[in-house]
Amino acid sequence: MTATDPRTEIQDWASDFDILDPEYVAEPAPVWADLRERCPMAHTERYGSTWLPTRYDDLAAIAHDVERFSSRDIAVITPGRELNPEAAIMLIAPPITSDPPVHTWARRMLL
């Protein structure tokens, strides 16, 4: 397995995170607390390369800047393994796969 293989163990969440990791899905709070403290923008090569802003102010700025951070042409990939229902919903959630006005109802719940 390679470092970007979704099945490999995570060594450092700041440079190689996996939001579909069963331990993360069960208890994400410790990971988020650590990342907010030491890494405002995490990145991984898993699933074709992904960025993860970890601080509310950054997330809010990105969420409101649909010109530079659009979801119109996003390609959600299949992770190549069975997902539990809690993880699977992340692949189809409107804020991830759409722009306003389609995702407005979901964004209001988050922001």
Protein Blocks (a to p, Z undefined) as FASTA:
>chain_A
ZZklmkbccfblkloccfkbmklmmmmmlmmmmmmmmombgcdfeehiaaddfbfklmmm
mmmmmmlmccklgccddehiacdfklmmmmmgmklmcccfklmmmmmmmZZ
